[in-house]
Amino acid sequence: MARKNEGFLSEEYSRRKFLEKAGIAGLGTGLAGILSSCNGPAAAPSAEPTGQALKAAYIGGGMQVPWVPRGIDSAKMLAKMLNIEITVFDSELSADKQMSNYEDVASSDWDFVVIQSIATNSGAETVQKIVDKGIPVINIDGWIADPHDAVKIHTMIKSDSVAMGENLMDYLAAAMGYKGNLVHTQGLLSHSVAQERAEGIKKALAKYPDIKVIDETPADWDTTKVQSIWEDLLAKGEKIDAGIFHNDSMADAAANVLQTAGKLSEVKIASIDGMPFATDNVVTGKFYVVAMNSCCRIFSDALWAGYYAVTEKETTIPKLIVEPSPLITKDNAEGYAWFQKHFMW
C-alpha cells in the first residue's frame, strides 16, 4: 500500500482567479479554511459554473460516529462554492442499511456519488450498477469491494490505515518503555479501515515482545460497549499501562471510565482520527497521542474528484489517493487545534 500522497493535482493555481470564475470572490475570508482543507485544483475551471447545480450523493458509514458528520460538514461548505447539492444517506453502521442506501442511490440519477463503505463487499454489485449508469463513484475511507477493482470506482481517497496504526503503536511503545500491559480496543471488524488499523498495530507489536496485549475486544465504534469493556477490565484489577483505540470516540469513552476510577494518570491513551476534541485531549493530557485521519480533507477531496470528473471529464486521476496521517502530540497539538477550527484538517 502506498504511503505517500504525491497528489493528483500537481500545478499551483490562482485562488483569486478560481473564486472569480466560480462567482464567489466576495464571500470573504471564511473561504480560506475551506480551500486549505483541499490540495487545490490543477487550474481554475475552464468555464463559468452553470446555473444548474450538480447533484451528489454521499453515503456515510454512520452519522453517530463524529468523524462522519464533520466530514460531511466540510464537504457541504465546499459544495456551496462549487454549486453542488449534496444529499446524505446515513448507513447507521449497519451493512443492511448500507445496502438499502446503495439501492436507493442506484434508483436515481446523480452527477457523482461518494461512498464510505463500512462492510466490504456488502452490496458491491449494486454499486457497480451505479457505475454502469455512467456515474463516477468516489470511494472514501473503507473499501467497497475486495479485490478492490471488483467495482470500477473513479478513485479511492483514504489514509494508509496500516501505516497509521504501526506509527501510532511505535510512538506509544516508546512511551511505555517497550514493556507493560496494553489494551487494544478495536472498531467494527467488517470495516476494512478497522482491519487495516489492527494490522498496523499488530505489525508494530511484533517488534516489542515485552508488551503484553491483555484485551483486544472489538467495540464496533460503540462507546457504550467501550464503557462496558473498560469497566470490566478495571474490575479484574490487572494493571493497564496503555490503551490504543481505533477511533477517538472510543478512546474518549475509555478515558472517562479511567477518570471516574481515578486511574487516568496511570494509563497512556493513543487514538486514531484526530477529531477536534481529541486534539484538545492531547493539549490537556487526557490523551497521550493521536494519529490524524482527516475527515475534512478526505470528504472535501472526494468532492473535488467528483467535480472534475463531471465538469472536466477527468479520467487521469489515480485509482488510489493516500492522505497524510501525522501524529498529534503535546508539541504540535495547539497548532492542529487552530487548523481544525477552520476545517483545514
N, C-alpha and C positions, 0 to 999 in steps of 0.2 A: 504494500500500500504506500502510495506517495506520502511524503512527509512535508513537502514544501509546496505552497501555492505560488507558482510563478505568475499567476494572474491570467485571466482570459482576455483582459483588456490592457493592451500594452502601452498605448500612447497617452500623453497628457492632453487635457482639453481645457478650454477656457470656461470657467464656471459662469462668468457673466454672459458669455455668448450662448451657453446652453440655456440659462434662465430666460434670456431674451427670446430665444426660439420657442421655448416652451410657454412663453407668455406669463411667466411668474416672477419676473425680475423684481417686482415691487413688494414681494411678500416679506422681506426683512431678514434679519439675522437669524431667525429661528431655523432657516433652511441650512445653516452651516452644519449643524449636528446631523441632519438627515443625509446630506451629501457625504459627510465624512464617514458615515456608517457603511458606505459602499466604496468599492475600489475606484469608481469613476469610469464613465464610458470612454471608448476609444476616440470618439469625436462627438460633436453635437449632432443631434438628429438632423437628417438631411432634409427634412421637410417640417413645416409647422404642424403641431398636433391638430388633428381634425376635431370638429365639434362632437363627434361620436366617441364616447368613452369606450375603451377596451374593457372586456369582461373577463375577470379572472376568478377561478375557484381555488380556495385554499382549504385543503383537507388537513386539519391539525390532529395530532395524536391524542390530545386530551387537554382541554382548557383548564382542568383542575390543577395541572402542573404549571406553576407560574412562568416557566420558560416559554411556554406556547403563547399565552396571550400577550406577553411582552414582545415577542417576535411579530405577532400579528399587528400590534400597535405600531411597531416600527415600519412594517410594510405599508400600513394604511397611510402613515404620514408621507411616505414617498409616493404612494399611489395618487395622492391629491396633486402632486407636482406633475405626474405623468398622465393624468386624466385616465385613470384606471379604476374601475369599480370592482372591489373585492367582495366576494361572498364567502363566508366562513362556514365550513362543515366540521363539527366537532365529533371526533371518534370516541371520546369519553374513555380512553384507554381500553376499549373493547374491540376485539377483532371482528365480532359480528357487526358492531356499529360501523366500523371502518368499511366492511364490505357493502353495507347498506349505503354509505356515503358514496362509494365508488359507483354503485348502480344509479344513484340519483344524479350524479355528475355526468355519467355516461349517457343519460337520457336527455340531456340538454345541450345547448350549444355554448361554447366558451372560446375566447381567443387563446387562452392558455390556462393550464392547471398546475398547481403546486401541491405536492403530496409529501407529508411527513408520515411515513408508514410506521406503525407500532407492532405489526405482525407480518414478518417477511413471508412472501408467497401467498398470503391470505388475500384472495381477490385479485391476484396479479393478472388473470386472464381478462377481467373486466377493465383493468387499467389499459391493457393492450387494445381493447375495443375503443377506448378514448383516443389512443394514439392513431388507430386505424382511420379515425374520422378526420385526421389531419390536424389534430390539436396538439401543440407542443406540451409535453408533460415534464415539469421540472421536479425531480426527486430531491428532498432535503432530509438530512439527519439519518433516518433509518431506511435501509434498502427496501424497495418494493418487492424485489424478487432475488432469488439465488438459484442458479447463476444470475449475476446482475444484468446481463444483456438479454435475459428472457423476456423482458419488457423493453421496447425500444424507446427509452426515455430520451429527452433532449439533452439533459445533463443531470449529474448528481452534485449537490453542493453540501458539504459536510466538513466537520473536523475529523482529524485522524484519531479516532477514539482509542485505538490500541496504543499509539504513541503517547496520547494524553494520559491514559491510565498508568503506563510504565513510568513516565516522567514524574507524575504525581507521587507514585509509590516510592520511587528513588529518593525524592526530596523528603518524604515522610520517614523513610527508613533511616536516613542520615540523622534526622532529629531524634529518632528513637535510639540512636547509638547502635543501630543494626541488630537489635535484640529486643525481646519483650513480646507481650501478648497483643494481638491485633484482631479487631472485629471488622469484617468486610461485609457491609450491608449492600446487597445488590439490588438492581432495578428489576423491571419486567423482562424476564429472560426470553420471551418471544420477540422482543425488540432487538434488532441487530446492534443497536448502539450499546445496550446493556451487555450483550455478549462480547462486543469488542472491548469495552472498558474492563470487563472481568479478565479478558485475555491479556490485556496490557498489565494489569495489576499483578496477575499471576506470573507473568513473564519476569517482572521485576522481583517478585518474592522468591523466585527460583535462585536468585543471587544471594539471598540472605537466609541461610539455614537456621539462624538463631532467632528469627521472627516466627512466632507460632500463631497461626490463624485459629482462633478459638470458636469463631462462628462466622458463617457466610450465608445466612438465611436470606433469600430474596424477599424484599418488601414490596415489590411491584409498583414502585413510585408512590406508595400509600403511606402517608405519615402516621395514620392510626396504627398500621401494622408495625411501623418502626417503633413507636412508643411501646407497644406490647413486647416486641423483641428485646428492646433495651432494658425495660423494667425487669423482664425475666432474667436477663444476663446479670444485672446488678443483684438480684435476689439470690443468685447462685454463689455470689461472693468471690468469684475468681477475679484476680487483678486484670484490669484492662489498661494498657499503656497508650493505645491509639485506636482510632476508628477511621475507616476510609469508606466513602459513600459515593454511589453512582450519580446522585444529584444533590443540590443544595437544600431542597425542602426536607429530604430525609435526614441530611446531616443536622439541620436545624432542630428537627424533632428529637433526635437523639441528644443533642446538646442541651435541650430543655429538660430532658429526663435527668441528665447528669447534673445540671444546675440545681434542680429540685432536690436531688440527693446530696448536694454539697460536694460533688466529685468532679466538676467540670475542669478544675485546675489540674487534675491528675491525668487527664486524657487529651491527647492531641487529636484534633479533628481535621481531616482532609476531605475536600469535597470537589465536585465537578459541576460546572456550568457557568459560574461567575455571575449570578444574578446580583442586582444592586444590594440586596440585604445581606448576601454572602460576603460581598466586598466590605460592607460595613462591619460584618462579624470579624473579618480579618483585622480591620482597624482597631476594634475594641478588644481583640484577643479571644473572642468566643470560638473562632476557627483559627487553625494554625496556617493553613494554606488552601488555596482554591485553584483548580485548573479552569481556565476560561474556555467556554464553548459558546461563542457569541450568537445569541438568538437574533440580535439586531442585524448583524452582518449577514447571517445565513438567510433569514426571511427576506431582507431587503435585496440582497444579491440575487435571490430567486426571482424577484420582481423585475430586476434589470434583465435577467436572462430571458424571461418571458416577453418583456417589452421589445428587446432586439430581435427575438425570434419572429415576432409578428410584424414590427414596423420596418425592419431591415432585412427580413427573410434570412437572418443569420444562421448558417449551418456549420460554421467553423469552430464553434465553442467546444472545448474539451469535454469528454464524457464524464470526467471526474474533476471537480474543483475542490481543493482542500484549503479550508480556512485556518489561519494561525490559532494556536492554543497556548498562550503564555500562562505562566504561573503567577497568581496574585499572592503576594507575600506582604509582610509588615512593611517592607521597604518601599513598595510601589503601590500599595492599596489606595492611598488617598488620591493619587493621580488617576487610577482607573475609576474611582468613585465619581470624579468630575466628568470623565468621558461618558460614563453611563448616565449621568444626569441629563446629558444631551443626546442620548441614543446613538453614541458613536461606537460603543461596544456592548 
